[in-house]
Amino acid sequence: MSTHHQIIVIGGGNAGISVAAQLLNKNKSLDIAIVEPSDNHYYQPAWSLVGAGIFNKAKTVRNESSVIPEGAKWIKDAVCTFLPEINKVKLGSGNQLHYDYLIVAPGIQLNWGEVKGLKENLGKNGVCSNYDFRYADYTWECIQKTKSGRAIFTNPHTPVKCGGAPQKIMYLATDYFAKQGIADKIQAEMWTGGTRVFGVPKYEEVLKKIIEKRKIKFSFFQKLVEIDGENKKAKFIGIGTANEGVETWVDFEMIHVTPPQSAPDFVKTSPIANGAGWVDVDKYTLQHIKYPNIFSLGDASSLPTSRTGAAVRKQAPVLVKNLFSLMQGKPLEAKYDGYTSCPVVTGYGKLVLAEFDYNNQPTETFPFNQAKERWSMFMLKRYILPWLYWNRILPGKM
Ligand SMILES: Cc1cc2nc3c(=O)[nH]c(=O)nc-3n(C[C@H](O)[C@H](O)[C@H](O)COP(=O)(O)OP(=O)(O)OC[C@H]3O[C@@H](n4cnc5c(N)ncnc54)[C@H](O)[C@@H]3O)c2cc1C
C-alpha cells in the first residue's frame, strides 16, 4: 500500500515534533504525517538530573499521542528504507509513503552492543547510564552506594548527543561525595575517547579548575571495550598515537557509561547519507545536498555542531522558513549558524551555561559571564527549561 502526504516527518522526537508544530502554526492546511514507532516521547536532558536524584523520572516521559501537533497525522511505524529518486520511504510494516517534501529527524543511535558485556550488566553490578530512560535512576542508586574505591565515568570516541552529559553526572557525583564527606575515599576518573575536556576554551578553563579541585583523573584517547560486571572491572584500549592498542583493566565501584553512538543504521546505509552516515545537508540551509525536497535537523543530521535540543531550537525555524521558500519557488535565505548550548551541571545548585556556534565562539544569551558556576543557571535547567520544552518548544511556539 502506498499513501501520499505533502510533508512527511521521520521521527516524533524533539526535532520532528517541534518542526511539524511550527509548520502547522504557520499554515494549518498543510498535509503533514509524522512517522514515529514509539508510544513514548522523552525529555532526555533531564535524565542527567534523574541520575543525580534531583528529578522525577516519570516527569521526563509523556505519551507520544499527547505531543503530536493538532492537524498532523501520526503513523505509528518505523521507516526502514529511503527511495529518494521516487520520493518514497518504506516502512517496517511493508507499506510505502509518498511525499512531496521529506524531513528526516530520527535522532542518534546508541550502540550498546559495541562494548562487550555492557548490555548484560546495565542496571546491575554498579554499571549505570543516564543515556537510557530505564536505567537513569539506577545511576542515583550507584552514586549513593559508592562509599570508597573508583567511580568511573566514560565518554566514547564517537559523536554523542549532548557532549556535556558524560561529564555532568561526574560533577554531580563528585559534589555528592564531597557533601557526604567521603570525597577523599573515592577516586573519580573520566576515561574518554576525546582529546580535551571541552571544545570551547572559555568554558574549558572553568571546568579544568573544578576537575583539579576535586582531583578527578582524566585519561584521554581511551575506548571502553569490555565490562566484567561480576568482577567489577572495565577494559579500555588506547586509541591515540602514543597509547594505540594498549589495554588497561580498571576496577570500579560504579561505572557510568556513555555508549558509542552513530547515525541510525537505516540512514547510514541509505542514499541520503554522507560518508560518515549522517543525513547529508547543507550546514546553513538544512537542505539535502543532493535531493532538494529533503531536509534534516537534529541528532541524525550532518550539521557539524554539538548535538543538543538547544541546537534543534535554532535549527527548526531555519528549516521551516527554507521549506516554505522552496514551496513558493523562492531562494532559501534562512541560515543556521551552528548555535548549540550545553548546560554543564557542575554540582547541586551549580551550572556553567555554555553556548557557542560553528566557530566555537561563545554566543551567550544572558548579560553576564556564563563561564562561571551559577545557581541561577541551575534553576533554569532544573525548572524553566523542562517547562519551556513541553509548553513552548514542542508546540512550536519557540
Ligand atoms: C542524558 C542526556 C542529556 C542531555 N542533555 C541535554 C541538555 O542538557 N540540553 C540539550 O539541549 N540537549 C540535551 N540532550 C540531547 C537532546 O535530548 C537531543 O539532542 C535531542 O533529543 C535531539 O532531538 P532529535 O529529535 O534529533 O532526536 P530524539 O529526540 O532522540 O528523537 C528521535 C525520534 O526518532 C524516532 N525514530 C528512531 N528511529 C526511527 C525510524 N526508523 N522511523 C521513524 N522514527 C524513528 C525515535 O523513536 C525518537 O522518537 C541530552 C540527551 C541525553 C541522552
The ligand as a Tripos MOL2 file, in Angstrom:
@<TRIPOS>MOLECULE
LIG
   53    58     1     0     0
SMALL
NO_CHARGES

@<TRIPOS>ATOM
      1 C1         21.4900   12.0990   29.1390 C.3       1 LIG1
      2 C2         21.1690   13.1780   28.1200 C.ar      1 LIG1
      3 C3         21.3200   14.5030   28.4740 C.ar      1 LIG1
      4 C4         21.0460   15.5150   27.5600 C.ar      1 LIG1
      5 N1         21.1510   16.8100   27.9590 N.ar      1 LIG1
      6 C5         20.8070   17.8090   27.1170 C.ar      1 LIG1
      7 C6         20.8000   19.1560   27.5620 C.ar      1 LIG1
      8 O1         21.0920   19.4630   28.7180 O.2       1 LIG1
      9 N2         20.4490   20.1190   26.6860 N.ar      1 LIG1
     10 C7         20.0930   19.8230   25.4000 C.ar      1 LIG1
     11 O2         19.7560   20.7380   24.6520 O.2       1 LIG1
     12 N3         20.0870   18.5480   24.9440 N.ar      1 LIG1
     13 C8         20.4220   17.5280   25.7760 C.ar      1 LIG1
     14 N4         20.3710   16.2250   25.3430 N.ar      1 LIG1
     15 C9         20.2300   15.9420   23.8880 C.3       1 LIG1
     16 C10        18.8240   16.0220   23.3350 C.3       1 LIG1
     17 O3         17.9620   15.1850   24.0570 O.3       1 LIG1
     18 C11        18.8580   15.6200   21.8590 C.3       1 LIG1
     19 O4         19.8480   16.3610   21.1910 O.3       1 LIG1
     20 C12        17.5050   15.8510   21.1900 C.3       1 LIG1
     21 O5         16.5420   14.9910   21.7620 O.3       1 LIG1
     22 C13        17.6150   15.6360   19.6760 C.3       1 LIG1
     23 O6         16.3560   15.6070   19.0600 O.3       1 LIG1
     24 P1         16.0510   14.6190   17.8340 P.3       1 LIG1
     25 O7         14.6270   14.8350   17.5060 O.co2     1 LIG1
     26 O8         17.0920   14.7530   16.7990 O.co2     1 LIG1
     27 O9         16.2400   13.1610   18.4650 O.3       1 LIG1
     28 P2         15.2720   12.4580   19.5300 P.3       1 LIG1
     29 O10        14.6500   13.4750   20.4120 O.co2     1 LIG1
     30 O11        16.0810   11.3870   20.1570 O.co2     1 LIG1
     31 O12        14.0950   11.8430   18.6540 O.3       1 LIG1
     32 C14        14.3010   10.9140   17.6250 C.3       1 LIG1
     33 C15        12.9760   10.1910   17.3750 C.3       1 LIG1
     34 O13        13.0710    9.4180   16.1700 O.3       1 LIG1
     35 C16        12.4090    8.1880   16.3790 C.3       1 LIG1
     36 N5         12.9150    7.1980   15.4310 N.ar      1 LIG1
     37 C17        14.0280    6.4240   15.5480 C.ar      1 LIG1
     38 N6         14.1190    5.5750   14.5010 N.ar      1 LIG1
     39 C18        13.0590    5.8420   13.6860 C.ar      1 LIG1
     40 C19        12.6180    5.2900   12.4510 C.ar      1 LIG1
     41 N7         13.2730    4.2890   11.8580 N.pl3     1 LIG1
     42 N8         11.4910    5.7810   11.8990 N.ar      1 LIG1
     43 C20        10.8080    6.7910   12.4980 C.ar      1 LIG1
     44 N9         11.1840    7.3260   13.6860 N.ar      1 LIG1
     45 C21        12.2960    6.8720   14.2690 C.ar      1 LIG1
     46 C22        12.7250    7.8580   17.8420 C.3       1 LIG1
     47 O14        11.8060    6.9210   18.3740 O.3       1 LIG1
     48 C23        12.6350    9.2140   18.5030 C.3       1 LIG1
     49 O15        11.3400    9.4910   18.9900 O.3       1 LIG1
     50 C24        20.6150   15.1810   26.2430 C.ar      1 LIG1
     51 C25        20.4430   13.8230   25.8950 C.ar      1 LIG1
     52 C26        20.7060   12.8340   26.8200 C.ar      1 LIG1
     53 C27        20.5070   11.3930   26.4440 C.3       1 LIG1
@<TRIPOS>BOND
     1     1     2 1
     2     2     3 ar
     3     2    52 ar
     4     3     4 ar
     5     4     5 ar
     6     4    50 ar
     7     5     6 ar
     8     6     7 ar
     9     6    13 1
    10     7     8 2
    11     7     9 ar
    12     9    10 ar
    13    10    11 2
    14    10    12 ar
    15    12    13 ar
    16    13    14 ar
    17    14    15 1
    18    14    50 ar
    19    15    16 1
    20    16    17 1
    21    16    18 1
    22    18    19 1
    23    18    20 1
    24    20    21 1
    25    20    22 1
    26    22    23 1
    27    23    24 1
    28    24    25 2
    29    24    26 1
    30    24    27 1
    31    27    28 1
    32    28    29 2
    33    28    30 1
    34    28    31 1
    35    31    32 1
    36    32    33 1
    37    33    34 1
    38    33    48 1
    39    34    35 1
    40    35    36 1
    41    35    46 1
    42    36    37 ar
    43    36    45 ar
    44    37    38 ar
    45    38    39 ar
    46    39    40 ar
    47    39    45 ar
    48    40    41 1
    49    40    42 ar
    50    42    43 ar
    51    43    44 ar
    52    44    45 ar
    53    46    47 1
    54    46    48 1
    55    48    49 1
    56    50    51 ar
    57    51    52 ar
    58    52    53 1
@<TRIPOS>SUBSTRUCTURE
     1 LIG1         1 GROUP 0 **** ****
